[in-house]
Amino acid sequence: MNRNVPSGYGGYHRNSLMPLPVSPYFWPYPYYPLYPGDLRLNSRFPFAPMPTWSAPVPESLPSAAYQEKWSAQRLTFVLIHGAWADAGFWNGIAAHLRKMGHTVYTPDNPGRGPDTNKDVTHAMITRSVADFITSRDLQNIVLVGHSFGGSVVQTVAQLMPERIKRLVFYNAFIIKDGEAVADEFPPAALEVFRKLRESSMDDTIMLPFPFFRETFVNLASLETARRIYSGIAPEPAKPSYDKLDLKKFYSQNFPASYVYFTEDNVLPQGNSEYGWHPHMSSRLGLFRLLKGQGDHLTTAKTDPGLVAARIYEAGRD
């Protein structure tokens, strides 16, 4: 089965990564120089001091009937977070899955969580996740990747196919052999990221708040958007620009699912050249599709039970 579906470049949809002139948080790029380092220090971009993913797990966990419905099969999940996040992204989702009787692991990628070294590569992230799995001798796992984490699912799976039960991509990148995650960004977004990267002191990318608010958390209230933004940190740039050898991934027929939250605005909507589904999901060949209403980051915080249910549906037999 050929998983490589050719896709061209060009065209640009209005629902793209480019910031929009939305008052009162209009980011006037390129009319003034980018700030090096953490752009949140600019007084134009107020934020709340609460960290992003440290909120307590909601008290209203699934009812007994709900648990029985969604946990008939006990599974082992390894959840891989995306960019501008850490393992705490999964806190609420993992709590629901564990409450339903599943075993859940949420490793931090290098350069995230307690690791402050930003000089990392995609290969280092792959090896870190693979070592996490082998050190615990995890078998028959459902390997789940969110966003950038989808590319990590691909590279890890081809290293240890014998340990994989199913792959689940949750609004996640599925990269073609020989390409990089950044190759899936529209040209205008690539230009924004280039300037942000060049303005940093340590080859990282920090999203300005207006950009983040309109794309990553477009369903959030302004207060929630500020709270989530206050917990993100500059993202190491190299892993998104590393070209990936995925020949082994595309030569093996992994059971796979795609979980698509339909109001995710990080990539252009309704554009055949870019986007989550069907642009990237179709690269899986035969796959299971689950949908939900939600955006890129907010839904994981405000409705983790929904995300957990969709991930379980995607991972079960």
N, C-alpha and C positions, 0 to 999 in steps of 0.2 A: 504494500500500500504506500503510495507516494503522499507523504504529509506536506510536502512543500508546495504551497499554492502561490504562484507568482503574484506579486503585487507591485504596481508601479508607484511613482511618486508624482507629486504635483497636485494642484488643486488645494483649496483651503476653505474650510467651512467656518461659518461665523461662530459656531459653538466650539471654538478651539482653545488652545492654551494661552493665547494672547490676552493680556489684561484689557478690560474694557473700561471706558470712562464712566465709572459709576461713582457718584458723589455719596458720602463725603470722603471716600477712600480711594479716589482716583490716583493711580500711580502714574505720574507724567513722564515715564520713560518714552523716548530717549531725550527729553528736554532738560534733564539735569543729570549729573554724573551719578553712577551707581555707588552706593556706599560699600566699602570693603567690610567683610565680616558679617555680623548679624544685623540685618536690616531692620529688625524689630526695634532697634534703639532710636530710630527716627521718630520724632514726635507725631508725624503724620499717621503712624500706624500704632494706635493704642492697643494694649492687650491686657488681659487679666493674668495674674500671677499663678493661677492654678495649673499644675502640670497636666499634660494631655491625657495620659492613659492611667492616671493614678486614682481615678474616682473609684469608690467601692463598688463591688459587684451588686447589681440590683437585688433587693430582697425578694422580689416577686419572681422566683424561679419557677419552672414549669410545674403544673399540677401533676398528680399521679397518672391521670388519664393521658395527659400530654406526653409524659415520660414514656408510658407504655407504648404509645403510638409511634414515637420517634426513636425508641431505643431497643427494639426487638432484637437487633443484631449488635453485639458488643464489638466495637472497633477500636483500633489504635491509630490515633491521629498525630502527625507531626506537622505543625502549622508554621509556615515560613512567612514572616512579615515583609512588607515592602519598603520603599524608600521614604524618608522623612518619618519613620516610625521605628519602634523597637518591639521587643517581645510583649510589652505591655499592651500593645494594640489588641491582642487576643484575649485580654483578661475576662471580659464579660462573656465572650463567645465560648472560651474554654470552660468557664464556670458552668454554663448551661450544658455543654457536652459531658462534662464530668458528672453533673447531677443526673444526667440520663444514663449513666453507667459506663461511659466510654473512658478509655485511657488517652490522655492528651499531653503532648510535649510542645513547648514553645521556645525554641532556642533563639538567642540573640545573634544576629549577624555581626561579624567583625566590623568595628567602627561604629557600632550602635550600643545602646544600653550602657553597661559599665566600661566598655572599651572606648577610650577617648582617642585612640590612634586612628586618624583619618586616612592614612596612607595604605589603603587596602585595594585589592583587585577582585574581579569576579571569581577568579580561580581560588583565592583565599576564602571567599564566602562559601564556595562549593565544598572545599575541603573541610571547613569548619562544621558544616551541616553533616557531611558524610561521617566525620569523626564522632560527632554527637550521636549519630544513629548506631555506629558500630561499637562505640564504647559502652552502650547500653544493650547491645545485642538485640536491637528491635527488629522484629520480623513481621511480615504480612501487614505492612503499614499503609495507611492512606496518607499520602504526602500532598499537603495543601499549600498552595502559594497564592498570596495576594499581591496584585500589582507587579512591581519589580520581582517579587518572590516567585512569580511564574517562571522566569528565566532560570532561577536557582533550582526549582523543581525539575526542569529539563536537564540541567547539567548533573544534578545529584542522581536522578533516576538512571541515567545512562552509566553511572559508575557502579550502581548496585541494583540492577533490575531484579535480582533474586529476592530482594527484601520488600519489593513493592507489590501491594495488593491493587491499588488504584491511584491515579493522579487526579487531583482536583485543582482547577484553575479558577480563582475567585476574582473576577474583573482583573485578570492577570495577563501579562505579556507572554506570548508564545512566539519565540524568535526563530527565524529561518536559519538554516545552517550557514555559517560564515558571516552572519550579521550581528549587530549589537542592539541592545535595547534602544539606544538613541536613534537608530535607524527607523524606528516606528514613530518618532516625533515629527509633526508637521514642520516645514521649513521655518515658519515664523517663531515657533516655540524653540527650535534649535538655536536660533539667533539670540533669543532671550537668555537661554541657558549658557550660551557661549559667553555672553557679556557678564553674567553673574559669576561664572566660573573664573573668568579672567580677573574679576574684581576681588576675588577671595585671596586670603593670605596662605591658604593651605590646600588649594585645589578641591574646594568644596562648592556646593551650590545651596544657597539659602533663598527660599521663595519669599518674595515680598507679599505682604498681607493681602492686597487686592487680588493678586494672582491666585493665591491660595484660597481666598474666600469664594471666588467665582467658579473655581474648577474643582478643588478637592472637597469642599464642604458646601456645595451650592444649595443643599436642602436645609442647612442649619440656620438657626436664628443668629443674629449678629453676636449676641452674647456667647452662644455655644461655639461659634466660629472663632472668636477671640480666645476662648478657653482652650480649644484644641490647638490653635496656633501657638499659644504660649508654651506648649510642651514640645514643639518640634525643634530640631537642631540642624545645623548645616549638614548636608548629605555628601559623603565622599563621591566625587565625580567619576573616577576611573571605572568602577564596575559597570556603569551604564554605557560606557564607550568602548569597552573591551569586545572584540570580535569573538564569537563563540563557535567552537567546533561541535556541531550537534549531529554529526553523521550517525553515530550510534543511537542517538535518541530516535531519529527518523527511520532507522532500520529495524526498530522493535515496535511491536504493536501493544503498547501499554493500554490497559483499560483506562479510560479517561472520561472526565466530566468537566463541564464548564458551567460555573455559577455566574449569572449575568444580572447585576443590579442596574436597572434600565435608565436611571437618571444620573448616572456617573458622567460627569462633564470633563474629566481629565483629558480624554481624547475626543476628537470630533465625532458628533453624532450624525448618522445618516450620510456618511461619506465612505465610499467603497475603497478608498485608498488608505484609510486609517480607521482606528476604532477597535473596540473589544470584540463585539459580536455583530456580524459573522466574520469580520475581516480576519481576526486572529484565531477565533475558536475553530474555524473551518480547517485550520492546519492540522487538527487532531485526527482528521479522517472520520472514522466512526466514533461518535462521542455522545454522551448523555448531556442534555441541556436543562438547566434549572434557572428560573427567573424570579426576580423579586423587585419590589419598588425600593430604591435607595440610591445613595450617591457613593462616592469613593471612600470617604472616611466616617462621615457622620453616623450612618446607619449602624456601624459596628459599635458605636457608643450608645445610641439612643434605642436601638432594637436588637441587641445581641442575640435574643432568642430566635428571631427570624433568621438571622445569618446562620446560627447554629443548626436550625432545622434544615435549611437549604444545603449546608455542608454535609449533614448526615445523609440526606436524600441523595446527594451526589456521590457519597462514599460507600453506601451500602450495596449489597448484591442486588 
